[in-house]
Amino acid sequence: MSPHDAPKPGSPEPGIPEPGTPVHVAMAKWGDRAHWEFDAVVLGHDEHGTWLGMPAGTPHARPGMAFVSDVASVTLVPAAGAWALASFHAPGIWCRTYVDVATPATWDPTGDVPVLRAVDLDLDVVRGEHGRVWVDDEDEFAEHRVTLGYPPEVVTAAQASVEAVLAAVTTRTPPYDDRTATAWLERLSRPADGSAR
């Protein structure tokens, strides 16, 4: 990796954990229903937002399902106001990029470790291991907007987000290019001795 490719240092907004901080990610479904949860570590910050790292072997769990990740991944927590959380996976599984359309993420500092919270709004933009890009779970979104009563402004924001993310992933616009996420995956693989700062 060249110096040009290395993650650029960034200044986090107040309340965002510093690099090296262990954190917990707690997603929910509308109506405060539990969804996926997992642990991560803050890798750093750049112009795209805050990057979290999860090494291979990280447990993920939701009611009725659990798995241990086969490969390392990084998740981008975008700047305040964005309706998406993007995860980028190392080679070796069925997808490289998986973007959850979700309510803007917030940090909860009241527990033993900071907790990142957001509400998953069903829609996902996926780039598979061979490059195909598609939108997933549109049927689930159509059902839940009725049965769970998504407010009109939430529906509008989710639809706008999926359109924007789909375009960015398809054209590989940063941070959805391979270079950006690869640099953070390489940072995750380094020893925690301060050399990644």
BAVEXZA-892401 format. One line per 5 residues: number of its first residue (from 0); their letters; for each residue x, y, z of C-alpha. Coordinates in pm, 1 decimal, padded with zeros to 6 digits, always signed. Example, Ala and Ser with C-alpha at 12.3 -4.5 7.8 and 13.67 -1.06 7.14 Angstrom:
2
0 = as = +01230.0 -00450.0 +00780.0; +01367.0 -00106.0 +00714.0
//
This chain:
197
0 = msphd = +00000.0 +00000.0 +00000.0; +00142.9 +00336.4 -00099.7; +00134.7 +00646.4 +00122.7; -00128.9 +00783.6 -00117.1; -00359.0 +00492.9 -00026.2
5 = apkpg = -00313.8 +00515.2 +00350.6; -00612.4 +00632.2 +00556.3; -00595.2 +01004.4 +00615.6; -00620.8 +01129.8 +00972.5; -00944.3 +01302.2 +01059.2
10 = spepg = -01091.2 +01496.1 +01346.4; -01399.3 +01327.4 +01492.3; -01701.4 +01524.7 +01599.5; -01749.7 +01568.9 +01975.2; -01878.2 +01251.2 +02139.2
15 = ipepg = -01732.8 +01013.2 +01879.9; -01490.7 +00757.9 +02031.9; -01120.3 +00792.7 +01961.7; -00916.0 +00538.5 +01762.4; -00843.4 +00222.3 +01958.7
20 = tpvhv = -01165.6 +00240.2 +02160.9; -01361.9 -00086.5 +02190.3; -01727.7 -00029.5 +02099.5; -02050.0 -00225.2 +02064.2; -02285.2 -00198.7 +01767.6
25 = amakw = -02655.2 -00251.2 +01847.7; -02888.3 -00234.0 +01552.3; -03263.7 -00236.3 +01600.7; -03572.7 -00276.8 +01387.9; -03853.6 -00023.8 +01391.8
30 = gdrah = -04045.4 -00027.3 +01718.8; -03733.1 -00088.7 +01929.4; -03708.1 -00455.5 +01830.4; -03363.5 -00608.9 +01874.5; -03158.4 -00682.6 +01563.8
35 = wefda = -02790.0 -00753.8 +01489.2; -02529.9 -00681.7 +01758.3; -02151.9 -00721.0 +01756.1; -01833.1 -00578.1 +01903.6; -01582.6 -00366.0 +01713.8
40 = vvlgh = -01292.2 -00127.7 +01761.7; -01261.4 +00228.0 +01635.4; -00986.8 +00233.8 +01370.6; -00989.4 +00604.0 +01294.9; -01159.8 +00888.1 +01114.4
45 = dehgt = -01138.1 +01039.3 +00767.6; -01341.1 +01264.9 +00540.8; -01603.5 +00990.8 +00503.7; -01665.8 +00938.6 +00875.9; -01557.7 +00699.7 +01150.8
50 = wlgmp = -01427.3 +00353.0 +01065.6; -01486.6 +00049.4 +01286.5; -01295.0 -00277.5 +01254.2; -01408.5 -00634.5 +01315.4; -01145.7 -00909.2 +01274.4
55 = agtph = -01229.9 -01250.2 +01137.2; -01392.6 -01458.0 +01410.1; -01611.4 -01175.2 +01544.3; -01944.8 -01309.2 +01679.7; -02264.1 -01149.5 +01545.2
60 = arpgm = -02604.8 -01222.9 +01695.5; -02969.6 -01129.1 +01661.7; -03280.6 -01295.0 +01804.8; -03297.3 -01644.0 +01656.6; -02967.4 -01631.0 +01465.7
65 = afvsd = -02594.6 -01601.1 +01524.8; -02274.6 -01647.1 +01329.0; -01899.2 -01591.7 +01354.3; -01746.5 -01390.6 +01072.0; -01522.6 -01578.3 +00829.7
70 = vasvt = -01328.2 -01270.8 +00717.0; -01231.7 -00932.9 +00855.4; -01454.3 -00634.4 +00782.7; -01474.5 -00261.8 +00841.9; -01786.8 -00051.8 +00890.5
75 = lvpaa = -01815.4 +00314.3 +00801.8; -02018.7 +00531.2 +01038.4; -02084.2 +00832.4 +00817.1; -02111.5 +01192.5 +00921.8; -02425.2 +01288.1 +01112.1
80 = gawal = -02740.7 +01281.9 +00905.3; -02657.7 +01001.1 +00660.2; -02914.7 +00721.6 +00634.9; -02674.9 +00431.6 +00572.9; -02413.6 +00212.9 +00741.6
85 = asfha = -02170.0 +00049.0 +00501.5; -01964.5 -00262.2 +00571.5; -01671.4 -00369.3 +00356.2; -01543.9 -00727.1 +00372.2; -01208.3 -00881.9 +00300.6
90 = pgiwc = -01210.0 -01130.4 +00010.6; -01337.8 -01477.5 +00084.6; -01714.8 -01447.7 +00125.7; -02010.7 -01385.8 -00104.8; -02005.8 -01004.2 -00088.3
95 = rtyvd = -01750.4 -00725.2 -00072.5; -01978.0 -00432.2 +00017.2; -02300.0 -00445.6 +00218.2; -02479.7 -00120.2 +00294.7; -02766.5 -00113.7 +00542.8
100 = vatpa = -03010.9 +00169.3 +00484.7; -03078.5 +00284.1 +00838.9; -03167.4 +00583.8 +01049.7; -02872.3 +00814.6 +01119.5; -02643.7 +00639.1 +01367.9
105 = twdpt = -02590.2 +00779.8 +01715.5; -02338.1 +00707.7 +01989.4; -02458.6 +00612.0 +02337.9; -02176.0 +00670.3 +02589.8; -02364.0 +00557.1 +02902.4
110 = gdvpv = -02253.4 +00190.6 +02915.7; -01925.5 +00014.7 +02986.1; -01822.0 +00082.3 +02626.8; -01968.3 +00327.4 +02373.9; -02263.6 +00180.6 +02183.8
115 = lravd = -02347.8 +00269.7 +01825.6; -02723.5 +00260.8 +01767.1; -02930.2 +00281.3 +01448.7; -03259.8 +00142.3 +01320.2; -03230.0 -00089.9 +01021.7
120 = ldldv = -03483.4 +00004.0 +00753.0; -03468.8 -00325.5 +00561.3; -03323.4 -00199.0 +00232.7; -02965.9 -00302.7 +00152.6; -02729.0 -00223.1 -00131.0
125 = vrgeh = -02492.8 -00511.9 -00200.3; -02186.8 -00559.7 -00419.2; -02116.5 -00928.6 -00458.8; -01777.3 -01093.9 -00471.6; -01780.5 -01085.6 -00853.8
130 = grvwv = -01886.8 -00720.2 -00882.6; -02263.3 -00742.8 -00935.3; -02454.1 -00468.4 -00751.6; -02815.7 -00498.3 -00640.6; -03076.0 -00373.6 -00391.9
135 = ddede = -03194.0 -00636.5 -00144.7; -03506.1 -00670.5 +00070.9; -03728.2 -00428.3 -00120.1; -04023.5 -00660.5 -00047.2; -03949.8 -00646.5 +00326.5
140 = faehr = -03937.6 -00266.9 +00314.9; -04269.0 -00251.0 +00127.8; -04429.0 -00477.0 +00387.4; -04282.7 -00306.9 +00694.1; -04365.7 +00046.3 +00584.1
145 = vtlgy = -04729.2 -00066.2 +00620.4; -04725.5 -00321.0 +00903.1; -04479.0 -00129.8 +01121.2; -04606.9 +00213.0 +01023.1; -04292.1 +00382.3 +00896.3
150 = ppevv = -04361.3 +00757.5 +00898.1; -04372.1 +00918.7 +00550.6; -04053.4 +01116.3 +00616.6; -03869.6 +00794.8 +00707.1; -03990.2 +00624.4 +00389.9
155 = taaqa = -03878.2 +00921.8 +00181.6; -03535.3 +00935.4 +00346.9; -03479.7 +00560.4 +00309.0; -03575.0 +00565.1 -00058.6; -03349.5 +00863.7 -00127.3
160 = sveav = -03063.5 +00693.9 +00055.7; -03090.7 +00366.3 -00133.6; -03092.3 +00550.3 -00467.0; -02785.3 +00756.0 -00376.8; -02594.3 +00459.8 -00233.6
165 = laavt = -02681.9 +00237.3 -00530.3; -02539.8 +00496.8 -00768.4; -02223.5 +00540.4 -00560.1; -02160.5 +00167.2 -00521.0; -02223.3 +00105.2 -00891.3
170 = trtpp = -01978.0 +00375.2 -00999.8; -01730.1 +00287.0 -00719.7; -01739.7 +00643.4 -00591.6; -01534.2 +00677.4 -00268.7; -01575.1 +00540.8 -00010.1
175 = yddrt = -01728.2 +00262.3 -00223.0; -01414.9 +00217.4 -00427.7; -01191.0 -00071.5 -00328.1; -00893.9 +00149.3 -00236.4; -01060.2 +00327.4 +00057.2
180 = atawl = -01187.0 +00021.3 +00240.8; -00874.2 -00181.9 +00164.8; -00660.6 +00077.2 +00342.1; -00877.5 +00046.7 +00654.3; -00877.9 -00334.0 +00636.0
185 = erlsr = -00498.7 -00320.0 +00628.1; -00500.2 -00091.7 +00929.9; -00721.4 -00345.5 +01113.8; -00464.9 -00618.0 +01045.3; -00178.2 -00425.3 +01206.6
190 = padgs = -00073.0 -00491.8 +01566.9; -00229.9 -00257.5 +01820.7; +00104.1 -00095.9 +01907.3; +00037.3 +00254.3 +01788.2; +00190.9 +00198.3 +01442.3
195 = ar = -00148.6 +00248.3 +01273.9; -00199.2 +00600.3 +01397.2
//
